[in-house]
Amino acid sequence: MRPLFDRASFWLFAALIIWAPIPLGSNRPWAWSILEIGIFGAGLLWLAGYARRETVLGTVTRAAWPALALLVLWLAYLLVQWLPMPAAWVRVLSPQAAALHAGANYLGPERLITLSVDPHATFVFWLKSCAYAVAFALTLLLVHGRTRLAWLCGAIVASGMIQAFYGSIMHLAKVELEIFGMPIQHASQASGGYVNRNHLAGLLEMSLAVGIGLMVGQLDDRPRRSWRDFLHDTATLLLSGKAMLRLVLVIMVVALVMTRSRMGNTAFFASLLVAGALGLALSRHAPRGTVLLIASLVAIDVALIGTWFGVERTFQRIAETTVQNVEERVDPAVYAVQMFDDYPLFGTGGGTFYTAFTRYRGHDIDAFYDHVHNDYVQFLTDTGAIGIGLMGLFVLGSLVCAILAQARRRDPLARGVAFGVVMGVIAIGIHSTVDFNLQIPANAFLFMILLALGWVSLYLNRVAQK
């Protein structure tokens, strides 16, 4: 039987990867609704194929049961946050939430209230989380062979390349443009389809990591005996069909530099160094020159091409970062942490930061913050110790799988994808200390796929069906 539904699900899923960043990073209600409908639609197509016995649960999906179990617990936990319950229960579980609801002057003796201070916002957050969980599961289910793995990684790289090319052209042309009613400042930096350049940088960090991983996976496995072999392989790479991937990586590196994102560029190069060191230490079967080759190629890009497109201005921005610049990012996070003292276990509710923060902001903060510029703090305040514990275990487990894949797998593609996962997760982990990439649907969607690829890189059978 021709796997019609399975293929339709995969190609819809790949198309969503390319589409998600285009409408302002899918960070508007209508845009994230389209993304959610698309993800759920891809999931229903796979279920239809499963009902027709077109496909089965593969080895990767079965092996990833701990991650799937954590996601189910996460969704159930968020459900508890926004479901109404007796006020007496909320007083025990979250006294501050009960007091806040009581202060609204509508709480009667029999009224039901929620742990969340804004149940509607938490419901929206829960729907997004459901979509992300389905995206994680679909990656495990649909990537059941090396061909599918290569195509999915190709879609990720293509998405980054499209945004990089568009952002670079608009920046060089100094065009000021409105996208979906939102003015984008292309003249001062590359923003692509995003309002905030830092979020384009976040997308490029992950896309570049996957692209570099693909390049690692395509390199020759033969150990190099001398520098002559190293130079020969480098020249072969530049003159072979891999040059197209090489060109795409150049475009994305240039665009990353053009974003003028201080932490975006810092996170990219730091993650490359860390992932490279881990790759050298763990990959017993990989040639020792692999990571050095990739690092040298990216260094050449920055030295020879990035200089023409403003890398020195990005470095200047980093060097000129003042105490005031840092405080603008740190102060909201410091005040936000005070929320944790009042809502330690369950938080204020997923997606409620913009509502809850108004009671905690200091007099020295004039701007309105719908997100704190720190993903860790926002997850802590929104979902409490329980929520951040569940997500921390989930991310850590996926990262460990990618690290183990580098140590255990002999398949070059699996090792390359694992390298990309480690690099991408570390990059976003660093960037998240001063920004909120994981609150942007397009970037959170891609991050979940990246985590799923960690399990794929470890458990995908090389001789599995294509």
N, C-alpha and C positions, 0 to 999 in steps of 0.2 A: 504494500500500500504506500503510495507516494505521501510523504509527510508534509501535506499542504499546510495544515494549521501550525505545525512546528516552525516551518520556514517563514510563514507570514508573521508569527510572533517574533521571530528573531529579527527580521528586517524592519518591522515596526519599532522594535526596541532600539536597533542601531540608528534608525532615523530620529528617534527621540533624543539620542545623545547629541546629534548634530543640531537639532532644533532648540533644545533647552536654553542655551545661552543667548539665542537671538533676541527674544522679546524681553529685554532688560533683565537678563539672567533668570527669567520666569519669576521675577520678584514682584508681581502684581497679582491681585486675586484672579483676574481673568486668565493670566498667563500660567499661574501654577495650577489653575483648574484644568487647562488644556493638558499640561504635563501629567497631572494625576489621571485624567481620563485616558490618556495614551498609555500610561503604565498599566492601569487596571485592564485596559483593552488588550494589551499584549498578554497579560496574565490569563484573561478569559480565553484568548486564542490558544494558549498552551494547554489550558484545561480541556478545551474542546478536542485538541489533538490527543491528549492523554486518554480521554474517554473513547476515542476511536482507535486506541492502542497504536498510535503513530510513534509514540516515544514512551520511555519508562524513566523512573527515577535512577539516575546514574550513580556511579561510585562517589563522585564529588559531593552530590547532594546528601547522600547517606553519611559521608564522613563529616560533613559540616553541620551535623545535628546540634552540637553545642552552641554554635552561633545562631542557628535558627531558633533554638530554645530560648536564648537570651533575647532575641527580637520579639518572640511571643510574650515573654515576661514584660518587656519594655512597653509593648502596645497595651497589655492588660493593665500595667501600672498607670499609663496615661489615661486609660479608660476610667480607672478609679478616681483620677483627679477631677474629671469633669462630670461624672455621674452624680446626680443629687442623692443625698443620704440624710438620715436624721441629724438634726443639729447637735444632739448629744454626742454622736459619734465624732463629728468634726471637732467639737470642743476637746475631745481626748486626743485625737490624731494631730490636729493643728489649731491650737488655741487662738493664734493670731488671725487665722482665716475666719474662724467663727466670730471673733470680735469684730472683724471688718464687715462681715455680712450683717451682724447685729446693728452696727452703726449706720447701716443703710436705711434703717427705720421701716423695713418691710418684714422683719422676721417675727412671725407669730409662733405660738407654742407648738404648732404642728407643721410648720413649714420645713421643707427640705432644702438643704444648702449644699454647697460643693467645697471640696478642698481647694479648688482653684479660685483665685480672687476674680477671675474673668473667665467663666466657663465657655463662653463662645470662642474666645481666643484659643483656649486649650483644645476645644473641639477641632478648630482649624489646624492646629499643630498636630493633633492626633491623626487627622486625615493625611497630612503631609507625611507623617511617620509611617503610616500604612503603605503609602505609595513607595517610600524609600525601602521599606522592608520587602515589598513585592519586587522591586528592582534588584535587591540583593539576591532574592530567591531565583528570579529569572536568569540572572547571570550564571548561577550554579546549574540551572536546569537546561538552559539553551546552549551553553558552551560545553558540548559533549564530545568535542574532537579538536584536533590542532588547527584545522581549517577555520572552524568557528572562532577559536581563540584569536587567530591572526586577524580575522575580519573584525571582531569586536574591538581589538586594540587599534586596528586601522581606523575605525569610526571615531574612537577617542582622539587619535592624532589628527584626523581630518577636522574634527570640531575645533580643536585648538588652532590648527592652521588657518581655518576660515576666519576665526575671530582675530588671529594675529595679523593676517593679511589685510582684513578690513580696517582694523584699528590702526595699523601702520600707515595705510594709504590715506585715511581720513586725517591722521595727525600731520603727515607730511604736507597734505594739501591745505592744512589749517582751516578745515571746514567746520563751522558750527551748525549743528543739525538737531532737529527734534525727532525723537524716535518714540512713537506711540504717545505723543504729547509731552514727553520729557526731554528738556534740552540737555545735550551731551557736550561736554567741553573737550572736543577733539583737538583744539588748537594747542592747548598747554600740555597734553599728554595723550597717549593711546588708551582709549577706554573700550573699544570694540562695541559690543551690544550692551554693555553694562553702564550704569550710571556712575559707579565708583570704580576708578582705575585699579584699586587694590583687589577687586573681585575678578577683573580680567587677569590680573597677576596670579590669583589663586587658581583659576582655570588653567593658565599656561603652566604653572608649576606641575600640576597633575598630568597634563597632556605631554609636556616635555619628558616627564619621568617615564611615561609609558613608551614614548617614542625612543628614548635612549635605551629602554629595556628591549624594545624590538631590535634595535641595532646590535645590542649585546647578543641577542638570540641568533642573529644572522652571521656572527663572526665565526671564523674557523676554529674548530676545537683543538687543532694540533698545537702542542706547546712550542713556543718560540725559543730557539736555542741561542740567538744572538740579536744584536741591534739591527743587523742587516735583514733578518727575518721580520723584525718589527716594522722597519721602514718599508719593506716589500709589501707587507700586508696592509699598511696604511695607504700606500699608493694604489694597491688593488681595490681597496674600499672606495677610494675617491673616484676611480675610473670605472667602477662596475655599476650594475643596476641599483645598488644600494645608494648611489649618489642622489636619487630622488628623495629618499628618506632623509639623507644628509641635508639636502636643500630645505626641506620642510623644517627640520630642527633649527637651521640657521634663521629662517623667517620667524620662528617662535621665540628664539633667543633675542633677536633684534626687537621684537614687539614687547617682550618682557622688559627690556632695557627702556623702551619708549614709554612704558607706563609710569616711569619715575617712582615706582613703588619701592620705598626703602626696604621694608621688611620682605616684600615679595622677592626682590633680587637677593637679599641676604639669605632668605630661606632656601631659595633654589640652589645657590652655590654651597651653602652649608650642608644641605641634604645630599648633594652630589658627593661631597667629600665623605660624609658619614656612610652613605650607601656604598661608595667605592671601597672604603676601608673594610666594611663588613663583607663585601663581595670578595675581596682579596683574602680575608681571613677564613671565610667559610666555604668558598667554592673549590673543593678539592679537585674537581674534574675540569674546571675551566682554566684556560690559559691565563697565566699571571698578567699578561699584557692587556687583557680585555678592558678592565676598568681604567687602566692608565691610558689606553687608546682613546676611550670615550672622553675622559677628562681632558686630554690634550686637545681633542677636536673642539670641544666646547670652549676651551681657553683660547684657541685660535679664533673662533667666532667672535669672542668678546674683544680680543686684542685688535683684530684686523677689520671687523665689520661693525662691532658695537661702537667703536670709537667714532665712526662716521655718523652714527645715528644717536649719539648723545649719552653713551655710557659714562663719560666723564661728568656730565651734569647729574646723573643719578648718584654717582659716588660723591659728588659735591653736596647733594641733598642729604646724603647719609652723614657726611662730615659736619654739615651745618646744623644738624639736628640739635635743638636747644633743649634746655631743661623744661621750658614752657611747652614745647612740642610734646615732650614725653608726658608732662603732667596732664595735658589735654586728653590723652588716652588713658592715663592711669587713674585720674581722679574719679571718673564715673565708676570704674571697677572697684575702687576703694569704698565708695559709698554703697555700691551694689552688694558688696560682701556683707555689709551690715544687715541686709535682708536675710541672709542665711541664719543669722542669730535668732530671728523671729520665726523662720520657716525651715528648720534644720533638716527634717526628714523628708517631707513631701514637697518642699518648695512652694512657690506662689502659684504654680501651674504652668504647663508648657505654653510658651508663646505669650506670656503675660508681662514680660519685662517692662514694656512701654507703659503699662497701666500701674504696676506696682512701684516702679522707680520714682514716681512723682512724690511719694511720701518720704523718700530717703535722700533725695538729691540735696546737695549743699547749696548755700546761698551764692557760692562762687561759680556755680554752673548755670550759665544762661541759656545754652542751647538745648533743644529738645532731642532726646535720645530714644529712638525706637529699639535700638540694640546697644548693649554695652560693647565696647571695642575689645572684647576678650571672650572667645567662645567658651573657655573653661568656666569663667565666672558666670556667664549667662546660663549654661547648663546646670551649674550648681544652684543658682538662685531660682531658676524656673522649675527644676525637677528635684531639687534637694539631694541629700546624700544617697538616697536609694536610687534615684534616677541616674546620677553621674556614676555611681558604682556599676550599674548594669551596662551603661554605654562604655565605660572604661574597660570592663572585662571583654566586651564585644570587640572593640577596636584592638585591644592588646592581643586577643586570641588570633585575629586575622593577621596582624603584623608578625606574630610568632610563626604562623604557618608560612609566610613568605620567606622569613629568615631560614626556617628549616628546609624549604625548597631549594634555597641556594646551596645548602650544605649536602643535601641528599640526592637531588635529581641529576641525572646525566643528560636529560633532554635539553639542548641549548635554548629552545623557545621557552620552556618552563622556567629555566634559570633566568632568562632575560626578563620575562614577565615578573618574576619574583623580585628581581632587581628594581624594576620600575615601581612595583607596589611599595617596597621599602622606602625608596626615594620619595615617592609621592606622599605617602603617609607622614614621613618625617617633615617634609616641606610644609604641609598644611598644619602639622602639629606645632611647628615653629611660628608660622604666620598667625595662627589662631591666638597667640599670646597678646596680639595688639589689634586684632580685627575680628570680623564676624562672617568669614567665608561660609561657615557651616549653617548659617541662617539664610543663605541665599539658595533657593531651590535648585537651580542648575548646578551649582557647585556641590551641594549636599548630595544630589542625585549621582553625580560623577564620583564623589568620594565613596558612596556605598558600593558602586560597581568596582572601584579600586579595591575595597576591602574583600569583596567576593572573589576577585582575581587572586588574592592571597591564598585562598583555599583551593582555587582551580590550579594554581601553579604547583601546589604540593601533591594533589591527588588525581589530576587528570591523567588518564592512561594514554601513553603515546600511540598505542595501536587502536585506540577507541575509534568509533565511527566518525566520519567527517561531517 
